[in-house]
């Protein structure tokens, strides 16, 4: 998924953290909801400003960021 039209970075909004375009919901907010066990449906029901596409964009953004950050150090 191409998240570039959905996830934005604005220096004056939420401390410059990645947000859903036009909203104050951050990628980390959505990821925390998912990590706590909320389903996509529950997130959309609790935060009706969000869509399934927004949630998918957050996951794609996180996966892309993980690839660019690199691996965790390993004990040798």
BELJO-V436917 format. One line per field, one symbol per residue. phi: phi as a letter, one per 20 degrees, with the letter a starting at -180 (. if undefined). burial: + if it has 16 or more other C-alpha atoms within 10 Angstrom, else -. A space follows every 50 residues. Layout:
phi->???
burial->???
This chain:
phi->.eefedecccgedlmnffcfgncefegfgfffffffofegfffffecffe dgffffffffgffffffefoeffdfd
burial->--+--+++--------+++++---+++--++--+-----+--++-----+ ---++++++++---------------
